[in-house]
Every structure is written in C-alpha cells, then in structure tokens.
Amino acid sequence: MTTLVYLETHDGELTNGGLGLLSKAASLGGGDVAGVVLGSGVRDAAASAGAFGASTVYVVEDEALAAPLPQPRVDALEAVVKESGAENVFLPASVLAADVAAGLAARLDAGLNWDLTDLRLEDGELVGLRPALGDTVLVDVGWTSTPRLALVRSGTFDPVESGGTAEVKEVAASFQEFSTQARLVDHLQEESSGPSIEDADVIVAGGRGLGGPDGFSICEELAAALGGAVAATRAVVDAGWYPYAAQVGQTGKTVSPRLYIALGISGAIQHKVGMQGSGTIVAVNKDPNAPIFDFADLGVVGDLTQIAPKLTELLRARK
Ligand SMILES: Cc1cc2nc3c(=O)[nH]c(=O)nc-3n(C[C@H](O)[C@H](O)[C@H](O)COP(=O)(O)OP(=O)(O)OC[C@H]3O[C@@H](n4cnc5c(N)ncnc54)[C@H](O)[C@@H]3O)c2cc1C
C-alpha cells in the first residue's frame, strides 16, 4: 500500500502541517510512504521530507504552480497519484489544500473524508476519526474505493524526525487549459512579529471579555513579555476585532503550545477542541461558572483588565 502525503511549502521550507502528517503516515507502518511537493523552486525543500519518514518524494516543478492556486495542483497531483500508484492520499488542511482535495476527489472520482483528527489501520484497513455534531462525538470513517483521500485537521500531528533520506523523483505534469485560466493578481502579507500560533510555545488568547478590539493590546503585551503569540476566539474574529488567521477552534486552527493563557474566553466546546491539547491552560474570567474552568489547569476568577497588565508588568520587571 503506497501512501502519498501532500506537502506544502512556505518561504522555501516544508510546513509543519505536512511534516506532521508525513510522520503519522510513516508511523502507521502500512507500506511505502511518499511525499509530494508541487511548486516552482521547491526541489531543495522536497529532499528534507526524508527525515520525517518519506522513502520517496515526488516533485512537480513548474511555473504554473508558482502561485498558490488549486487547479494546477489538481492536475499535478493526478499525475503523481497515477505515477506512484498511491492508494492513500493524505492532505493537511489549509485553505489551499481543502480546495485541492475537493478538486482531486472530483477528478479521480475518489472518496474524500475531511476534518479528520486521527488515522489508524484496523485489520489492514485505513480508518479515519472525524469529530461530528459540533465536535461532541467522534466517528470512525472509512472508504469504499481507492484512492482514499483524507484531509486532516491542521496542527493535528507533530513532525517527528526519524533521520532517513528520501529519493527525489521528478514528475512532469500537463495542465488542462481551464486549470491555468486563474491568475493571482495580488498578494498581501500581514506584518507580524514573533512566532505564529502554530509554532508558538506560549499563546495568549483573547475573547469577548476583552471588551473591544483595543482590548487586544492587553494580550499582545502579555504575549510579548512571554515571547508568545496572540490567538482569538471566533466571536471576536467574527466581530472584526482580530484577524481570522489567529482564530483557534473548530473552524479555526488547532494549537498545542506548552502554555495557553485564555483571557475573557468562556470556553465553548468549539473553542476547546482547538486548544485542549495545550500543556498547561490558564484561564482568567470574571464568571466563576464559565465552562473554561472545567478544563483549565489554573483558573483565576477576576477582571482580566486588572490581572493581565499586572502579570505583564511582573514579567517585564523579572527580565
Ligand atoms: C459551527 C460553529 C463553529 C464554531 N467555531 C468556533 C471556533 O473555531 N473557535 C471559537 O472560538 N468559537 C467557535 N464557535 C463559537 C463558540 O460557540 C463561542 O460562541 C465562542 O467561542 C465564544 O467566544 P468568547 O469566549 O470570546 O465569547 P463569550 O462566550 O461571550 O465569552 C466571553 C467571556 O468573557 C468573560 N468576561 C467578560 N468580561 C470580562 C473581564 N473584564 N474579565 C474577565 N472575563 C471577562 C465572560 O464571563 C465570558 O465568559 C463556533 C460556533 C459554531 C456554532
């Protein structure tokens, strides 16, 4: 059984989402595991996948893949699935990968299970785990045909270095005329300093208790004092107080920092599922009955506008 793992690149390096999924695929022990890297100027990055469990990395290098657009990637992936004879194709969820997965499923007439949070082999059969009904139940899902396509929730698996090397194989793809009709006309990059929430060891997350967009300066100052990143709940993202990129939860990112400080967050199940894997959870909330206190390791009942700035001050003084 050959499993192909779709690996995305960012700034010339393979992203952690793909490498984590690659490590997971290798740990299943169900046959050959290969990576696939698509883009322009990605050959060097591709070779590094060997250290995370890929025995082969398929590379499609083409200018048509330079912009982060899904349709040319569907063409390229189709070529690699056919070349490799892959029976499983795993993709780590991202805005781009979700489009690619859907396009590939249509192209190959394949079954796609999405939003998975685990994968395992049971009597040699691939089984996925999918949260359902607002993440209140976990459902085993399977496939009735091959290739089996799996879109896995971002940040679910950590990359594990196994120290191997991979053979890099170039595959030539031909692109459908309709696949190359879309053009990327602009690309805006949000300026930010410090680590991203996916990579941060410490996250300071803010919710509606911050009172408004300006309240986020409390989170930002505390995060800066701790060398961490700022995250947000959907309620504040929907209200336009903070960017979507920082949203943690069912419809945002899954994070697992060593320390997660939740300021003015009630702890709804849809938020919890994105951060419950954190090492230590500290919550500050003025409502002693807030659900977040049911799963926080340390709960502080009080006004965050009084408590958090004092904590920042103490941390700065210590430095
Ligand atoms: C399909 C679906 C998907 C969803 N996906 C997500 C998701 O990905 N991520 C997510 O976060 N949510 C998600 N939600 C929304 C979720 O259900 C909650 O509505 C949301 O998480 C609540 O955000 P909050 O904690 O900021 O706000 P609230 O629930 O309003 O909580 C604010 C908290 O702040 C406290 N507070 C107020 N003032 C202060 C103060 N001065 N000091 C201390 N504490 C104070 C209050 O006591 C309260 O507990 C989703 C919902 C649905 C239906």
The ligand as a Tripos MOL2 file, in Angstrom:
@<TRIPOS>MOLECULE
LIG
   53    58     1     0     0
SMALL
NO_CHARGES

@<TRIPOS>ATOM
      1 C1        -20.3060   25.6570   13.9160 C.3       1 LIG1
      2 C2        -19.6050   26.5400   14.9120 C.ar      1 LIG1
      3 C3        -18.2240   26.6660   14.8230 C.ar      1 LIG1
      4 C4        -17.5350   27.4730   15.7470 C.ar      1 LIG1
      5 N1        -16.1790   27.5610   15.6580 N.ar      1 LIG1
      6 C5        -15.5150   28.2530   16.6110 C.ar      1 LIG1
      7 C6        -14.0810   28.3210   16.6060 C.ar      1 LIG1
      8 O1        -13.4000   27.8030   15.7150 O.2       1 LIG1
      9 N2        -13.4910   28.9960   17.6010 N.ar      1 LIG1
     10 C7        -14.1730   29.6250   18.6190 C.ar      1 LIG1
     11 O2        -13.5430   30.2130   19.4960 O.2       1 LIG1
     12 N3        -15.5250   29.5920   18.6270 N.ar      1 LIG1
     13 C8        -16.2000   28.9440   17.6430 C.ar      1 LIG1
     14 N4        -17.5570   28.9660   17.6550 N.ar      1 LIG1
     15 C9        -18.2550   29.8820   18.5850 C.3       1 LIG1
     16 C10       -18.3710   29.3700   20.0070 C.3       1 LIG1
     17 O3        -19.5510   28.6020   20.1240 O.3       1 LIG1
     18 C11       -18.4710   30.5530   21.0020 C.3       1 LIG1
     19 O4        -19.5380   31.3770   20.6500 O.3       1 LIG1
     20 C12       -17.2020   31.4050   21.0760 C.3       1 LIG1
     21 O5        -16.0620   30.5970   21.2610 O.3       1 LIG1
     22 C13       -17.3230   32.3680   22.2440 C.3       1 LIG1
     23 O6        -16.2630   33.2660   22.2160 O.3       1 LIG1
     24 P1        -15.8260   34.0450   23.5490 P.3       1 LIG1
     25 O7        -15.4270   33.0800   24.5850 O.co2     1 LIG1
     26 O8        -14.8480   35.0780   23.1070 O.co2     1 LIG1
     27 O9        -17.1410   34.8600   23.9400 O.3       1 LIG1
     28 P2        -18.2110   34.6310   25.0890 P.3       1 LIG1
     29 O10       -18.7870   33.2790   25.0550 O.co2     1 LIG1
     30 O11       -19.1260   35.7980   25.0210 O.co2     1 LIG1
     31 O12       -17.3500   34.7220   26.4330 O.3       1 LIG1
     32 C14       -16.7700   35.8890   26.9370 C.3       1 LIG1
     33 C15       -16.2670   35.5790   28.3250 C.3       1 LIG1
     34 O13       -15.5450   36.7040   28.8270 O.3       1 LIG1
     35 C16       -15.8190   36.8230   30.2150 C.3       1 LIG1
     36 N5        -15.5390   38.2160   30.5860 N.ar      1 LIG1
     37 C17       -16.2330   39.3350   30.2390 C.ar      1 LIG1
     38 N6        -15.6160   40.4320   30.7040 N.ar      1 LIG1
     39 C18       -14.5240   40.0060   31.3830 C.ar      1 LIG1
     40 C19       -13.4790   40.6660   32.1040 C.ar      1 LIG1
     41 N7        -13.3990   42.0010   32.2000 N.pl3     1 LIG1
     42 N8        -12.5190   39.9000   32.7010 N.ar      1 LIG1
     43 C20       -12.5660   38.5360   32.6120 C.ar      1 LIG1
     44 N9        -13.5210   37.8700   31.9310 N.ar      1 LIG1
     45 C21       -14.4720   38.5830   31.3210 C.ar      1 LIG1
     46 C22       -17.2770   36.4180   30.3600 C.3       1 LIG1
     47 O14       -17.5440   35.9840   31.6830 O.3       1 LIG1
     48 C23       -17.3900   35.2890   29.3310 C.3       1 LIG1
     49 O15       -17.1650   34.0190   29.9250 O.3       1 LIG1
     50 C24       -18.2640   28.1760   16.7460 C.ar      1 LIG1
     51 C25       -19.6550   28.0310   16.8210 C.ar      1 LIG1
     52 C26       -20.3010   27.2360   15.9190 C.ar      1 LIG1
     53 C27       -21.8140   27.0930   16.0320 C.3       1 LIG1
@<TRIPOS>BOND
     1     1     2 1
     2     2     3 ar
     3     2    52 ar
     4     3     4 ar
     5     4     5 ar
     6     4    50 ar
     7     5     6 ar
     8     6     7 ar
     9     6    13 1
    10     7     8 2
    11     7     9 ar
    12     9    10 ar
    13    10    11 2
    14    10    12 ar
    15    12    13 ar
    16    13    14 ar
    17    14    15 1
    18    14    50 ar
    19    15    16 1
    20    16    17 1
    21    16    18 1
    22    18    19 1
    23    18    20 1
    24    20    21 1
    25    20    22 1
    26    22    23 1
    27    23    24 1
    28    24    25 2
    29    24    26 1
    30    24    27 1
    31    27    28 1
    32    28    29 2
    33    28    30 1
    34    28    31 1
    35    31    32 1
    36    32    33 1
    37    33    34 1
    38    33    48 1
    39    34    35 1
    40    35    36 1
    41    35    46 1
    42    36    37 ar
    43    36    45 ar
    44    37    38 ar
    45    38    39 ar
    46    39    40 ar
    47    39    45 ar
    48    40    41 1
    49    40    42 ar
    50    42    43 ar
    51    43    44 ar
    52    44    45 ar
    53    46    47 1
    54    46    48 1
    55    48    49 1
    56    50    51 ar
    57    51    52 ar
    58    52    53 1
@<TRIPOS>SUBSTRUCTURE
     1 LIG1         1 GROUP 0 **** ****
